[in-house]
């Protein structure tokens, strides 16, 4: 049987793990994609061509270590009386963030040199860089990401609490998202789906790889907590594997344009990455089914865990290196053809859908893979929690489950069916999409009571770590939510943000850019959900107002919403003129008339959900009165109606005084 000291010797040092990952990834990247041929614009020189894959590997590896250390420290490692574990992970994340920042800046400089075809020593390089650094997607996203990473590198080493590490983890994942806006997927014809797939791919791969590296680094100090920490990581790794494979398949299909593209160099590299993913899946399954059980059985299981984890890290590093090589390899000629109306495609990112037919509400589809994934995950997790309650004998109303599922189906319909397709080119259809996402879908989601279900289904952690249940409780009882869940604030966010959005440049930015469009849909859904929740929600949260006060808030909101619709129906200026005015749709004669139609839709369609809300608030008011009556009846039965007797004595006393 292995002794603790012998087991500790099987754990490599942090520097050893990082060196292993970097060396293997650099070798794979340079072997498959280093020294790529120069572009037509010119040769930036061998130094730039060979340093690009090395900097990309250092960038990706350090990003993974930063994210992984923060995730493990915030959500996985049990808390003890000492903070040595979190301090070690904070220092590891801070050091990796410094490398991440330096590699990001170096990657941006060499990437621009490669795009411009200029060596770094060329006299014109600096002037070209300052002139175009914010104009090119690759350099602009790199600058934004590096700015976020710089803040992380400064603040994370000072973090000592799990809350501070959790905020650092959120910021580090945020720093990854701009990078999805550059690369092959962003340049593909279906670049909206490509960007979504790449974003999921980046986040899932980074959390998976970085979490395992951080787990190897922190293992000697875990002791008896190794088993529980590893099992928690295994759950996260399983989700990352599913998202990684799904997003990888979608991105690969978009970039190769069909099965025929697999016989190209780009396709071969994708096949090799797929083999590595399958191998990693097998290793993860072995970890979950065998190794973790061995660790839980005694200290002897730690040594096999370290050996298998090191092997998994090597395969991950190979996959990372091949990913860098894929980014440096030209994609095969796509089987897709360019859209006929290039103006529509250039402005919206989607081809001209043609005039809507009478059946377009049902027959027109353009799947938004981001919102499909979000909807599928929301339904899957909810149903899984409900089944968990049923398996242990607890009751959960079926109608709540049906309401939640229908809400997400409605959301998916409005983002991917006719309203989502034509909402990108017609204001009237966009307003239908807005009403569906912000008012109809939340009206079905809120009665599902997902927070109540989560608090009942998720186990409480006794070791003071920030698990899913603890995170939900912290959010529900936070001072931020107390402010946002104030009905007056929620109603103001729901309406005034609507008016500010449409009558500011934000609307045009949301229609023309992928990031803006995603944020627009997220805002519609969250503001609508918050507004409905403060009115009729049954989930725990801040203290709720009386039904009468809620009625006043609802009536005021209805009035403002109707006023907004009336203003649109009488508008004489086109909103987002540089967008809707330039689409040049052959089948659309008057965009301003379409905008007025959208105002009528906002006025008319928006009133139906608010009427349902009013009926729900009235129903809750009646039920609250009924509950109060029953409560008083029970009190009267217990004390012989002492309250009424006291009142009668009071009246009798007043009569005697008179």
N, C-alpha and C positions, 0 to 999 in steps of 0.2 A: 504493500500500500504506500502511496506517495505521501510524503510529509509536506506540511505547508511550505517549508523552505524550498523543497525541491520543486514544488508547484510554482512558487514565485520565480524560480530561475527560468521556467519555461515562458514567462511573460517578457516580451521584448521591451526595451525602453521606448519612450515616446519618439525620440530622435530616430531610433531604428525603424519603427513602424512607418514614419513619414518618409524616411529615406527609401525604404522598400517600395512604397507606393509610387514615389516620384520616379525612381529609376526604372521600374517595370513599365510605367505609363510612358515615360520619355522614349524608352527603347521601342515600344510598340508604335508610338506616334511617328517617330522618325523613320522606322522601318517601313511603315505603310504609307506615310504621307509627307515625310520631311523633304525639303528641297524641291517643292513643287515647281513646275515650270513657270516661268515669268508670264505675266499678263501681257496683252497686246499693247497696253499703254507704255510699257517699258520694263526693264529688269531692275528691281530694287537692290540687287546684289545678293550674293550667296549668304552673307551674314543675316540679312532680313529673312530670306527664305528658310534658313535652317533654324533661326531663333524663334520664329513664329510658333511652330509646334511645341517647342520647349517651354515658352512662356505660357502657352495655352494650357499645357499640362500642369505647370506650377499654379496657374490661376485656378483651374478646376479642382486640383487636389487641396489647395489651401482653403478654397471656398467650402469644400466638403468637410474638412476638419473643423472649420469655424462653426458651420451649421450643426454638425454632429455633436461637438462638445457642448454647445448651448442647449440642444434638445435633450441630450442625456443628463446634463446638469439640472435642467429645469423640470423635467417631467419623469425621469426614470430612476435616478439615484435616490435611495431612501435618505432621509435627513437624520442626522445624529446630533449629539451635543456639540461636536466639533464641526467646523466648516471647512476642514482641510480638503475634502473631496470637491466641493464647489469652487474653492479657491484654485485648486489644481486645474479644473476644467475651465475656469474663467481665464487663467493665465494661458492655457493651451489655446483657447479661442482667440484671445487677444494677440498672441504671437502669430497664429495662423492668419488673422485678419490683416496684420501688417504685411505679410507675404502676399496675401490676396490683393491688397491695395497696390503694392509695388508691381506685382505681375500684371494687374489690370492696366496700370498706366503704361508699362512697357509694351503690353499687348496692343494697346490703342495706338502707340507711336509706330510700332512696326507694322501694324495692320494698315495704317494710313499710308506708310511708305510703300507697302505692297499694292494698295489700290491706286496710288498715284504713279507707281512705277519709278520712284525716286529713292536713291540710297539715303541713309540718314545723314550722310556727310554732304549731300548736295546743297549748294547755297540757296536754292529756291525752296528747299524742304520746309523751313520754318514759316516762311510767308504763306506757302500753300496750306500748311497745317492750320494756322490761325484763321485763314479765310474760309476753310471748308470743314473744320472740325465739328461744327454744329449742324452742318448741312447733310452729312452722310449718316445713314442709319447706324453703321458699325461703330463709328467714332462717337456719335452722340449718345448711344446707349451705353457705351463703355464709360464715358464721362459721368453719366448719371449714376451708374452702378458704383463707380469708384468713389463718388462723393458720399454715398450711403455707407460704403465700407469704411471710409475714413472715420466717420462718426462711431462706427462699431469698434474700430481699433482703439479709439481713445477712451470710450466709456466702458467697454466690456471687462477689461482687466480689473476695474474697480468694483464690479458686481459681486455680491456675496449672498444675496437672497435668491430664492427660486423665482420670485416675481421679476427681479431685475434680469435674470438669465432668460426668462420667458420672453420679455420684451426684446432682449438681444436676439433671440432666435427668430422672432417675428421680423425684426429689421433685416437680419441676414437673408431670410427667404425673400423679403421684398427686394433686396439688392440683386437677386438672381433674375427676377422677372423681366427687367428691361432687356436682358441679353436674349430673350426669346424673340425680340423684334428684329434680330439680324440673323443672317445665315441662310442656308438653302431653303428651309421651310418658309421663312419670311419672304423669300424671293420667288416662291412657286406661284402658279396661277391661282390656286386655291390657298392663298397665303393666310387668310383668316383662320382656317382650320389648321394650317401648318403652324402658325404662331401658338394657337391653343395647345396643340400636341407637344410642341417643343417646350412650352412652359411647364406642363405636367411632367415631361421627361426630365427636365433639368432639376426640378424640385424633388421628385421621387428618387432620382439617382443620387443626388447630393445628400439627402437625408439618410438614405440607405448606406451608402459608402461611409460617410462621415460618422454616422452613429456607431458602426462597427469598429472603426478606427478608435473613436473615443472610448468605446467599451474595452478595447484591448489596452489602451493606455491607462485607464483607471482601474483595471482589474485587480492589481495587487492590494489596493486599499479597500476593496469591496468586502472581502472576507465572506461572512455568511450571507451577505446581501447579493452575492453574485447571481444566484439562481433567480431571485425575483426580478433583478434588474435585466437579466438576459431574457427572461420570458416577456417582460414588457417591451423590450426592444424587438423581440421576435414578432409581436403583434404589429408594430409599426412597419417592420421589414416586409411582412406579408402584404400590407396595403401598398407599400412602395413597389413591390414586385408586380402587383396587378396593374397599377397605374403606369409603371415603366413599360411593361409589355404592351398594354393597350395603346398608349401614346406612341410607342415606337412603331407599332404596326401601322397606325394611321399616318404618321409622318413619313414612313418608308413608302407607303402606297402613293402618297401625294408627290413625293420627290422622284420616284422612278417611273411614274406614269403607267404602270401595268406590269404584268409578269415578265414581259420581254425585257424590261430593264434590269433584271437580275443577272444577265450574262455580261454586264459591264463591270468595270473596276469598282464603281460605286456600289453596284448590287452585290458583288462578292464581299466587300467589306461589311455590308449590312447582314449578309448571311453569317459571317464570322461573329458579328455582334450578337446575332440571334442565338448562335451556339453557346456563346458565353453566358447569355441570359438564361438559357435552359440549364446550363451547368450550375449557375448561381441559384436557380430555383430548387434544384436537387439538393444542393448544400444547405439551403435554408430549411427545406423539409427535414433533412437529417438533423439539423440543429434542433428544430422544434419537437421532433418526435423521439429523438434518442439522446442527444447531448445534454439538453436541459434537464431531462429526467435523471441522467447520470449525475449532474451537478447537485440536483435536489437530494440524490441518494447519499451524498458524501463528498468530501474534498477530493477524492480520487477522480471525480468527473471533471475537474478543472483543467487538467493537462490535456485531455482530448479536445476540450472546447478551444483551448488556445491554438492547438495545432490545426484544427479544422478552420478556425477563424482566420488564421494566417493564410491558409490556402485560399479561403474565400476572398481575402483582401488582394491576393496576387491576381486572381481571376478578375476582380473588380478593376484593378489597375490596368490589366490588359484591355478590358472593355473600354475604360476611360481613354487609353491611348488610341484604340481603334476609332473611338468617337471623334477624337481630334483629327485623325486621318480622314474620316468621313467628311468633316467640315472643310478639309483642304482638297477634296477630290471633286471634280466637276460632276454634276448629275447627268444622267443620260438624257437624250432628247425625249421630251415629254410627249405622250400620246395625245394630250389635250391640245386643242387649237385655241388660238387667241380669240377673245370675244369680238364680235363685229363692231359694237359700239364701244370704242376704246375710252371715250370720255366718261361714260357711266362706270366702267371698270376702274379707271384711274381715280375717280372721286370716291366711289363707295367700296371698292375692293371686290365687287360682285358683278357678274354680267347682267345685261339688260334682260329682265324677266319677260318683257313683252307686255302687251295690254292685258289686264286681268279679265278673265272670263267669268261667267256667272257661277262657275263651280270652283273658282280659284281658292275659295275658303277651305276647300277640302283637298283639291288635287295639286295645289302648288306647295312644294316642300323643298326646303334647303336646310338640312340638318345642321344646327349649331352644336358642334361636338362638345364645346365647353359646358353649355347649359344642359345638354343631354347627360354628361357625366355627373354634373352637380345634382340633377334631378334623380338620376339612378342611385347615387350614393345616399341621398336623403331618404329615398323610399326604402332602400335595402337596410340601412341602419335602423330606421324606425320599425320596420316589420320584424327585424331580428330582435330588437328590444321587446316588442310586444309578445313574440313567441317565447322569449326568455321568461317573462312574467307568467305566461300560461303554463310553461313547463314546471314551474315551482308552485303552481296552484293558485296564483294571484289572478284577479280579474282585471281585464282592460277592455273597455267598451269597443265593440267592433265598429260602431259608427265613427268613432274618432279616427280609427285607422283608415276607414274608407274616405273620410274627409281629407286627411293628410295626403293620401295617395292621389285623390282627385285634384287637389290643389297643385301638386307638382306636375300632373299630366296637363292641367290647364296652362301652367307656366311654360312647359315644353312646347305645347301647341302654339302659343302666342309668340314664341321666339324662333320657331322652326317652320311653322306652316305658313299659310297665306299672309297673315299679318306680319310675320317676321320677314317674309320674302319681299313683299311690296312696301313694307314699312321703311325699307332702305332707300326707296326712290319716290314715294308718294307721302306727303304730309298726312293725308287723311288716314291712310292705312297705318302710318306710324302712330297716330293718336289712338287708333284701335288697339295696337300693340301696347301702348302705354297704359290705357285703361285696363287691359287684361292683366298685365304684369303687376301694376300698382294697386288695383282694387279688387278684381275678381279672384285672382289666385290667393292673395292673403286672406280673403273672406272664407276660403275653404281650408287654408293651412292652420290658421289660428285656433279653430275649434279642435284641432288634432292634439293640442296640449303637448308638444314635444318635450318641453322642459320638465313637466311633471313625469312623463314617461321615463325620461333619462334619469331623473333623480331616484326613481323607483327601480330601474333596471340595472344601473351601473353600480358596481360595488364601491363602498367607501374604503379609502386607503387609510390604514391605521398608522403608517410610518411617516405621516406628514408630508408626503410628496404631492405634487400638483398633478393629480390625475384628471381624467375627463370630468368626473363628478365634481371634484373640487374646483376645477376651472369654471364649470357652469355656475356653481354656487357663488364663487367670487364675482362673477360677472353680474349675476342676478342681484346681489346685494351691494354692488359697487355704487359709489357716489356718482359716477358718470351716468349709470342707468337711471338713478333717481332723478337726474336732471332731464335726460332724454325721455323718460317715461312719464313726465309730467304732461297731462293731456293738452295743455296749452302749447307746450314746446313741441310735442309730437304733431299736433295739428298745424303749427307754424312751419315745421319742417316739411310736412306733407304738401302744403299749399304754396307758401312763399318761396320755397326752394324750386317749386315748379315754375312759378312766374319768373324768378330770377334766371333759371336755366334757359327758358325759351327766349327770353328777351336780352340775352347776353351772347357773347361769342362762344360760350360753352356748348351751345346747341350745335353750331356748325362744326366745332372741334370733335364733338361726339359722333357726328355723322360721317366725318371724313377719316377718322383715325380708329384703329382697332382698339387701342387702350381706352380712348374716350367712349367708344360704343360699349365696351364691357363695363366700365364704371357707370355709365348711364343706366344700363339694365340693373346693375347691382343697387344703385341708388333708388330706382323705381321700386324694386322689390322690398328693400329694407325699410324705406320710409313708409311704404304702404302697409307692411307687416306691423311696424311699430304703431302706426295710427290705429289699425284694427285691434291690435293687442290691448292698447290702453282703454279701448271702449268695451270690448266684449271678451277679452282674454281671461282664461281660467288658470293659467300658469302662475306660479308664485313670482312675486316681484315687489316693487315699491307699493306703498299704501295707495289704494285706489280712491278716486273721487266718488261722490254720491252720484246715483243715476241722474238726478236732476241737473247737476253740474255737467255731467257727460252729455246730456241732451243739448245743453246750451252750446258746448264746444262743437258738437256735431252739426247743429243748425248753422252756426257761424261758418263752419268749413264748407257746408253745402252752398251757402250764399256766395262765398268767395269763389268757389269752384264754378258756379253758374256764371258769375260775373266774368271770370277768365274765358269761359266758352263764348259768351256774348261778344267780348272784345275781339276774339279771333274771327267770329263770323262777320264783323264789320271792319276788319283790317284792310288797310290800303297799301301796306308795305309787306314785302315778302320776307319771312323769317329765314335766316341762314341763306341769304340771297346768293352768295358765292358758291353755294352748294346746289340748292334746288333750281336756281336760275341758270346754272351752267350744265345741268344734266343732259339737256338737249334730247329729250325723249320724243321720238317721232310720233308717238301716239298720245302725247300729253300736250294740249294746246295752251292751257292756262293754269300754271302752278298756283297763282294767287286764288283762283276759284277753288282749287283743290284744298288750299289752306283754310278757306272759309268753311268748306265742308268738314274739315278736321275740327274746327271750332264747334260746329253743330254736334259733331260726335262727342266731343269733350263735354258739351252741355247736356246732351240727351242721354248718352250711354252712361256717363258718370253718375247720373241721378239714381239709376236702378240699384247699384250696390249700396249707395248711401241710404236708400229706402230700406234695404235689408238690414243695414246696420242700425237704423232707427228702430226697426221692429225688434231686433235682438236686444238693444238697450232697454226698450220698454218691457220686454219679456223678463229680463234680469231684474228690472225694477219691481215688477209684479211678484217675482219669486222671492226677492228680498223682503217685501212686505209680508208675503205669506210665511216666510221663515220667522220673521219677527213676531207675527201673530201666534204661530205654533209655540215659539219660545215662551211667550207670555202665558199661554194656556198651560204649559208644563209647570211654570213657576206657580201659577194660581192653584194647580192641582196639588202641589207640594205644600204650600203654606196656607191653603184655605182662602185664597184670593185676598191675601193681606194687603196688597197694594190698593185694591178697590175699597176695602174696608177703611183704610187710612184716608183715602180720598173722601169717602162719605163722611167720616168724622170731621175732616177739615171743612166740608160744606156745612155740616151741622153747627160747627163752632162759629162760622161766619154768620149763620142765621141767628144764633143767640146774641151775637154782638149787635146785629141790626135791631 
